[in-house]
Amino acid sequence: MYQHRRERLTSLIRDQYGGLRKALADASGWSEARISQILSSTYREGRAFSEKIARKLESDLSLPAMFFDHGAIVEAAERAAAQEFLRIRPINGDSPGVVQIRRVKLRLSAGIVGFSVDPDDEVGQAFNLEEDWIARNRYNPDDLIAIEVTGESMEPRLYRGDLVVVNTADKTPADGQVFAVNYEGEAVIKRLTRDAGHWWLTSDNPDQRRFPRKLCDGAGCLIVGRVVLKKSENI
């Protein structure tokens, strides 16, 4: 569906706006950068053109309802009619053996031990994990959150757009482990290292001039939780 919406928007720009994204951006009141994001097949794993975004853009451009979904819905119905002998059951939060982990954005303040979360509407639905995996690692599902990696500091192990699961119940520093950290009010994903009697936030990126290590000490560096799983499309 995401690809179908992108194709519909690309055709609209070509046919009605002279092939110029800026022209469509001006007509809709959206920024050209935002239009480029939802047209990208890699930004947010290609899922930026969500249901909510599609309906909003249709409204702002005075397009018919479901304009960007038109065709895909018809094709889906035709495929279903032609393949009555097979039905595929989607996995969701109600499926046995599957637990939904909240995909969130962290809301932090410098020096404040606690944190709150906002639903990350732009990345879509919750992240599904197998119940057996959670039980095997003795995690409490209520303690797990999923957040998106930003920046390049943890490449090549973690890339911008990768998803990581954080166990917020595990805040004990461990040498060489990766943690989500409230560093002076900013949410960062870093590897903790112990050196000369101090804890440091270090980056996996070999360019240490761009990403130097930082002292993790006191109220300016607070552990949110340990990263226990990653999901990445970078091979």
N, C-alpha and C positions, 0 to 999 in steps of 0.2 A: 504493500500500500504506500509506503514512504516513497519508493521509486516511482510509482504511478503518479503520485502528487507532484513530484519534482518534474516529471515529463509534462504534465498538464500545465504547470507554471512556466516551464521553458517555452512551450508552444504559445502560451498567452503572451509572453514577453516578445516573442518573434512576430506574432501575427498582429498584435494591437499596440505594441510599444516600440516598434522599429528595432527590435532586438536589443534595446537598452534597458539594463536593470535599473539605471538611475531614473528613467522615465516612469517605470512602474513604482519605484520607491516614492517618487514625488507624488504620484497619484494616490498612493495608499497612505502616505504619511509615515511610512516605515523608513528606517535607514537603509542605505544600499548595502551596508555591511550585514545587517540582519537578513536581508533578502539572500545575500550570498551564503550565509550560514545554512538557511533552510534548503538551499539548492545543493549544498555540499553532500556528497555521498560518504564522506569520512567524518565530518563534524558530528560529534556526539553519536558516533557509530552509525551515522546515516539516518538517525531517527529524530532529527530536529523538526521535521515537518509533521508534527503530531496532529492528532484530531483537533485539539484546542487551537493550535496555530492555524490550521486549515480553515476552520470556521471563522476565526477572527479576520483573517486576510480576505476571505470571501465577503464578509460584511463591510470591511473598509474599502473594498474595490467595487461595492454594489453588485457583486456577482450572485447568480442564483445559488440557493442553498445546496450544499454537497457538490459544488462545481468541480472541486479538485478530486473528488472521489468518483465522479461519474465515469462509467466505463468499467472500472475495476469491480464495482458492485455487481454490474450486469454479468461480467465475465465469471465472477465467483459463483453466481447463481447458475449459470450455464454449466460450469464444471461440476457443480454439485448434482445437477440433474443428470449429467452424462455418466456420473460415477456413483450411482446409487449403491453399487455393490461394495463400495469401500467408504468407510467414514473414519476420519482421524479425530481422536479426542485430544483437545488442547490441555496442556498442563497449566494449572492455576493454583491459587492459594487453597482451594478446596480439594485438590487432588491428594489422595493418600500418599504419605511419605514425602510430601513437599512442604517446606516452610517458607513463607514470604518474609524477606528481610527488607526493612525500610530503606529506600534510597533517599538520602537527605543532603542538605547543606548545613554545615555547622554554623551556629551563631555564637560568637565568642567575644569576650572583652578582656583586655590586658589585665593580668593580675587576679582575675576572677576564677576560682577553682572550678565552679560548675559551668555547664554549657547547655544550650538548648538547640533544637533542630527545627529546620523548616523543610517541608516536603520538596523534593527536587522535581518539580513538574516537567521541566524541560527534557529530562532523560527518560520519561515514560514510567512504566509500571515498576512494581517492586521486584527485587532480585530474588529468584527462587533458589533455595538450597535443599539438598536432600536431608531428610530428618535423621537418617542413619549417620551421615557425616557429622552433624551437630552433636548427636548423642555420643558418637565414638570419641569425639574430642572434648566431651563434657562441657560444652558451651550451653549457656542459657539463651534461647532465641531472643528474649527481650533485651539482652545486653548487646546484641549484634546490630550494627548499622552499616550501610553501604554508602560510600562516598566516591566521587570522581576525582582522579588525580589531575592536578593542574601544573603547568610548568614543565621544565625539562630537567630539573635537578636530579631526578632519580633514574634517568636513562643510563644504561640500557635495560635495567630490570623493570622499571615502571615508566610508561609513556603517558603523555598528556591524553586524557580521555579514557585511560584504563580505569576499571572499577576495582576498588578494594573493600573488603569486609573488615570492620574494626570491632574487636571485642572490648567494649568499654569497661568491662569488669576487671580487665588486666592492665593495671597502671604501674606495675612494678618494673623499674628500669632493668634492662637486660642487654648486656654487651653484644653488639652485632645484630640485634633485632630491629625491625622496622615498626615505627609508632606513628599514630596521628597525634600531633602536638599543638597546643595553644602557645605559639611563640609571639609574645608581645601583642596578643589580640588577633593574630593571624593563624588560620588553620594550615598547617604544613604536614607533609608526609616525609619523615626523615629516618635515617638509621642512627640509633644511639650507639656511641662508642665510649669506652672508658679509657682515659689517658691522664697520667700525672695526677691521679687522685680526683679528677673532675669528669663529669659527664658532658659529652659533646653531641651536637646535632651535625651529622655528616651526610653528604650527598654521594650517590653512587656515580654521578656523572664525573668522568675523569678530568674535566676542565675545572680544576679547583680554583682558578683565578676568578671565574664567574660564580662559582658555587663554593665559597670557602666554608669550612666548618665554623659552627657558632657554639659558644658556651651555653650549656643548658643548666641553669642554676637559679633557684629562688622562684619568686612569683612571676618572673618574665618568661618562664619556660615550664608549662604544665602539661602533663601527659593526659591525653583524652582516652587512649586505648591502644592496644597492640594490633597491628595488621596481621590477620590470620589467613587471608585468602585473596587472590587477585584474579580478575577476569580481563584478558587482553586479546586483541586481534592482531597484535604485533608478533610476528614469528621470527 
